Amino acid sequence: MKNTVTFILSVVVPLVIITLILRDASRENKLLAELKEEYSQPHIPSVDHSKHEVLQRDFDNPHEITATCISCHTERGQELLNSFHFTWEREDFIEGRGVTYLGKRNLLNNFCTGIFSNEATCNRCHAGYGYSDKNFDFTNQYNVDCLVCHDNTGSYEKLRGGAGYPVPGQDFRTIVQNVGRPTKANCGYCHFHGGGGNNVKHGDLEEALLTASRQVDVHMGVDGANLECVDCHVTQNHVMKGRYYGVSSANTRRATCEQCHTAAPHLDNMLNTHVEKIACQTCHIPEYAKVNATKMFWDWSTAGELEDGRAFELYDEQGNPIYQSIKGDAAWQTNVIPEYFWFNGTADHFLLSDKVDTTEAFLRINTLFGDANDPESRIYPVKVHRGRQPYDPVYLTILQAKLWDREAGRGALWIDLDWERALVEGMKYLDRPYSGQWDFVDTEMYLPVNHMVSPASEALQCQDCHTRTNGRMQFVEGAYIPGKTTNAAVDSLGVLLIIMSFLGVITHAVIRYISHRKNKVVTSS
Amino acid sequence: MAKKEKVYIYKLYERFWHWTQAFLIFFLALTGFEVHGSFTFFGFENAVDLHNKAAWAFIILTIFTIFWHFTTGEWKQYLPTTENLKAQAQYYIFGIFRNAPHPTRKTILSKLNPLQRLVYLSLKILVFPVMIASGLAYMFYRYPSQGEILELGIGSLETIALLHTIGAYILIAFVIVHLYLITTGHTLTSNLKAMITGWEELETEEGETPVSQTIKDPVGEKIRENTPQITPDRYENKEEI
C-alpha cells in the first residue's frame, strides 16, 4: 500500500503536473479586440468643404473643378500624375524581362483584350478627363478627375463613352461641397464593374459589398466591421497599398492581411504554422461571388452570330448573359470555389509583342510566379478566368479588335459585328503587324482572390485540405500535405509488412496447434 | 530436476511503463494513421491534436523510463548477446513445435532471451529515437520565427513524414508479432499475467538458491515477505497449450 502511494507521488503526480503545464491554456484574442476597437472609431473629416468660399459656385467644366481643388491642395495634382490610378503603368522588374513599364495602358487582359482603340469607353474608369486615345496628356494635372474618388454624395457619374468626363449637367456645386475620404462606393464605382459589368472581372468585388452582411465580407459587412477600402488599402500622398496581378508584377506595396492581423494571428499555434505556406485568404475565403455571379468564361470566337439578321442575347436563370452577339459565349457562377496556386507576389504578363505558343494547351494572359520550393511562395486562392481570344496564326500575336465607336460603319465589332474589319482597325490603331488572318486561342487569366473574407467560423476546416480525395489542395503540387499526400512505395511496403507479420503469426500459431495435438497424442499413447 | 518458484519479476514502475507505453503506441497508431489519411475516426483536427498530446505523454514517459533504466541498472537487461541467439531462433522455428524446452532460462537478472534483447534494444536505440526525433521535427519544422522555436530550416515535410510513417509500420508489425510471442511462455497467458501482476513462475535448478532471493530489492523483499508461499506445480503436469 505504502509502495503504491510512493509510486503515485513520485511518478503519476509529476506526470500530471507536466501535462497541465504543457496544455494550452485558453486565451482571449486580444489583438482582434484591439483592432475592432480601433476601426470602430468613425472617421471625422478635418475639413467641411461646404464652408470653402471657392466652392460656392456652379461648375460646368470638369477641368475647372480640378483646378479649384488644386488651388488649395497645391501639391496633390503632381502626386496624382505619379499615381497608378492616373498613369495606368508602373515601373517593375520582371524575372526574365528586366525593368518594365506596364499597366492597363499597354497590357492585355482576358476580358475585352485591351483598351486599345476602345479608350473612349474603357477609360470611363480612368481617374482623369479625356483619355480618349493614345495621345492623352499624362503630364497635365488638370486632367485629373478628383471627384470619382472623393465625391461623398454618391451621385457623381462618369459618361458612357466619355473618356472619363462626367455626365454633363450634374449638381457639381453640391458634389464639390461634399468631397472627402473615398468610400466603398467611390472605389466600387470602377472596381466593382471591371470587365464591363457588376462583378464580371474580380468575383470578389461587387456592388453587393455596399450593403452585404458580414457573412459575405467580414470586413466590409455593414453589420460587421463596415470598413472602407482605404482602411486596408492604406494610402499616403495618393500612393496606395494593393496590387491587382492582372496589371502588377512586383511583390511590393501589397495590401496584406498581416498589416493588421500580424503573421501569427491565431490562438492555435498549429494554425499559425500554416501561415508560412498558406495565404490567409486560402482558408478564410472559402468561396467568392457569394451574392452575384461572376464571369468565369468568355469565348470571343462565337461573337457575331445573328438571329433574323439582328444581334441577340441569351440569359441564364439568374439573368446573366450567356450569349451576346457582340461578346460571344459566357459562363457565370456564384459561390465559386477558388483554384489554388503557389504564388510569391510576382507575376508576368503576356505582351502584345509576345509570341503565342500554339503547342501549349492554353495561353497565359498573366503568370503568377511561385512554387513549393520557393520560401516566398504561399498557396493562394485564385479566380481562373478562362477565355478564347483572337490571335494572328501567322505572326502568332494576340489581336486587338476595335470594339467600340460612337458611330456605325467605322469597324467597331459591337456595332458592325464584322470581325475582319474590327481586327484590321484595332491592329491599325496599335500600329502593329497583322497578317489579315485570324483564329482563336484558349486563354487563362489568374486573379488572386482577396476580398469576401468569411467570418472565422466559416473558414476552411482541416479536412477540407487534409484528405486523400477531392480536397481543396488536390491539384496543388510540390508539398507534402498530411492526410493527402502519400508515398506509394512506403505505403505498399508498410502494408505488405503488416500482412506478412499477420500471415507469419497465423502460420506459426497453426503449426503450433497442430504439433501440440500430435505431441499430446504421442504422450498419452 | 527443474523446480518452479513464483518470482516477482516485473516491478511496479516497469509494469506502469509497459502498459502506458502499450496504450500510447496503440493510440498513436490510431490517431497517426488517421492523420496519414488511412481512415476517419476522430476527425483530422482531433486526430492531430490527440496525436500530439499522446506524443508528449510518450516523450515524458520515455524520459522517466530512461531515468529508471539507469538508476535501477535495468539497462543491462538489454545488452545484446550472441549466446543462445541461434538456439532461441531455432526454438521459435523448430523447437516450439516439438515441445522442446525454452533454450533461455528466464531469471530476474536476465529476463530477456537473446532475441528479445536484440529487438527491444533496437526499439530503444533506433525506432523510438527516430520516431521521437521525426515526430518533433514534424511538429516544429516550420514554426514561424515569432513562435517559441525558431524555424529549423527544413525545406520539406516529406522526408520527415516518410520516416515517421516507415517507423509506424515497423512498430505495428512489432506489436503484431509481440502480441503473438507473449503466448509462447510456459502457458498461453503466463507472460501476460506476469506483466499484469509482476509475478511469474520461473524454473530454478535443483539445489540452486532461487535467484529472486539473491537480488537486492527491498520493495520486492517486503512484498515477498507479506505474500503467502505457494507450492510450485510441476511443469510436466501443467496443461501447456
Chai-1 contact restraints between the chains, C-beta under 6 A:
chainA,res_idxA,chainB,res_idxB,connection_type,confidence,min_distance_angstrom,max_distance_angstrom,comment,restraint_id
A,N3,B,V219,contact,1.0,0.0,6.0,A-B,restraint_1
A,F7,B,L12,contact,1.0,0.0,6.0,A-B,restraint_2
A,I18,B,I60,contact,1.0,0.0,6.0,A-B,restraint_3
A,L22,B,W56,contact,1.0,0.0,6.0,A-B,restraint_4
A,A263,B,P144,contact,1.0,0.0,6.0,A-B,restraint_5
A,A264,B,P144,contact,1.0,0.0,6.0,A-B,restraint_6
A,A264,B,Q146,contact,1.0,0.0,6.0,A-B,restraint_7
A,T273,B,R142,contact,1.0,0.0,6.0,A-B,restraint_8
A,T273,B,Y143,contact,1.0,0.0,6.0,A-B,restraint_9
A,E276,B,R142,contact,1.0,0.0,6.0,A-B,restraint_10
A,E276,B,P144,contact,1.0,0.0,6.0,A-B,restraint_11
A,C462,B,F44,contact,1.0,0.0,6.0,A-B,restraint_12
A,C462,B,E45,contact,1.0,0.0,6.0,A-B,restraint_13
A,Q463,B,F44,contact,1.0,0.0,6.0,A-B,restraint_14
A,H466,B,F44,contact,1.0,0.0,6.0,A-B,restraint_15
A,R468,B,G37,contact,1.0,0.0,6.0,A-B,restraint_16
A,Y480,B,L157,contact,1.0,0.0,6.0,A-B,restraint_17
A,Y480,B,E158,contact,1.0,0.0,6.0,A-B,restraint_18
A,Y480,B,A161,contact,1.0,0.0,6.0,A-B,restraint_19
A,P482,B,V35,contact,1.0,0.0,6.0,A-B,restraint_20
A,G483,B,V35,contact,1.0,0.0,6.0,A-B,restraint_21
A,G483,B,G37,contact,1.0,0.0,6.0,A-B,restraint_22
A,G483,B,F44,contact,1.0,0.0,6.0,A-B,restraint_23
A,N487,B,L162,contact,1.0,0.0,6.0,A-B,restraint_24
A,V490,B,L162,contact,1.0,0.0,6.0,A-B,restraint_25
A,V490,B,T165,contact,1.0,0.0,6.0,A-B,restraint_26
A,V490,B,I166,contact,1.0,0.0,6.0,A-B,restraint_27
A,G494,B,Y169,contact,1.0,0.0,6.0,A-B,restraint_28
A,L497,B,Y169,contact,1.0,0.0,6.0,A-B,restraint_29
A,L497,B,A173,contact,1.0,0.0,6.0,A-B,restraint_30
A,I498,B,I172,contact,1.0,0.0,6.0,A-B,restraint_31
A,I498,B,A173,contact,1.0,0.0,6.0,A-B,restraint_32
A,S501,B,A173,contact,1.0,0.0,6.0,A-B,restraint_33
A,S501,B,I176,contact,1.0,0.0,6.0,A-B,restraint_34
A,S501,B,V177,contact,1.0,0.0,6.0,A-B,restraint_35
A,V505,B,Y180,contact,1.0,0.0,6.0,A-B,restraint_36
A,I511,B,F97,contact,1.0,0.0,6.0,A-B,restraint_37
A,S515,B,F97,contact,1.0,0.0,6.0,A-B,restraint_38
A,H516,B,I241,contact,1.0,0.0,6.0,A-B,restraint_39
A,N519,B,N99,contact,1.0,0.0,6.0,A-B,restraint_40
